[in-house]
Amino acid sequence: MACEGVLLGMGNPLLDISAVVDEEFLSRFGIKLNDAILAEEKHLPMYDELATKYNVEYIAGGATQNSIRVAQWMLQIPGATSYMGCIGKDKFGEEMKKNSIAAGVNVHYYEDETAPTGTCAVCVVGGERSLVANLSAANCYKIEHLKRPENFALVEKAKYIYIAGFFLTVSPDSIQLVAEHAAANNKVFMMNLSAPFICEFFRGVQEKALPYVDYVFGNETEARTFARVRGWETENVEEIALKISALPKASGTHKRYTVITQGCDPVVVAEDGKVRLFPVIVLPKEKLVDTNGAGDAFVGGFLSQLVQEKSIEDCVRAGCYAANVIIQRSGCTYPEKPDFK
């Protein structure tokens, strides 16, 4: 059974500001459908426009935090999961704290005095989401917070550690510290490719962390970007997954698994020179509310079984179940109890 503190996540806690918009809105702010980017100057007026002109929902988000909350929901064991990241000392931060504690996650936020809690505009068009993150406080996470005894205790207690690639833009030294701890103590360390821009523009820090990563998650677009940046002459997701799983590892304790989702196409799992495909649960288009958090939920479902030492089949099945639940609701939210068998 999963015990208290078995799974730790570290990442960028963001408050999702979610609204259904139109193509004109996306093109006016230079946003591509299904992309995930960091906000630039030109995007800043968008947050006010969303809040004033659209019917917005505020939902606790941030990729890693979503995955951890979903894993917690699937496990139904209070405090089985922990999470660290940086929020501001403001009402959004308070809201986030309340939300996460209610979800049963043991959160140790670093609270920044100067920056507001980070937000992420979730622009939904035809059920597909585009994300524009204004990191603010999330960008202020410091390794000093991680090194405090009461926080590092969460690292020491965890047997599984998951960090989305987005955190590479904030605190690569924190990632390195935790990754090296995991390798030295035979723990399972996991990361996500997270977005094409991470694979393209943060290749250096991504490459430094990769040898420590036992499970690499991502979607087909991220996998193809990862391959293109490295000059691999292939668009074939199965081949790319195999090549990622064969990249050098810092520790020989665990083989590397590469797990790539492809929307409604099968999930690709590569390890040890073999590829397996797992079908997803097909959802009729009219039941789709929005895809925001689908990838995060897949990881959360997957991790909920992995920490119980279940088979890869069970992990993928749970990932698909969780993603299927989340895409039928607005944002990364879920009913009170899972009915995963």
Secondary structure, DSSP 8 states (H G I E B T S, - for coil): ---TT-EEEE---EEEEEEE--HHHHHHTT--TT-EEE--GGGHHHHHHHHHHS--EEEEE-HHHHHHHHHHHHH--TTSEEEEEEEESSHHHHHHHHHHHHTT-EEEEEEESSS---EEEEEEETTEEEEEEE-GGGGG--HHHHHSHHHHHHHHH-SEEEEEGGGGGT-HHHHHHHHHHHHHTT-EEEEE---HHHHHHSHHHHHHHGGG-SEEEEEHHHHHHHHHHTT-----HHHHHHHHHTS--S-SSS--EEEEEETTEEEEEEETTEEEEE------GGG----TTHHHHHHHHHHHHHTTT--HHHHHHHHHHHHHHHTTSSSS---SS----
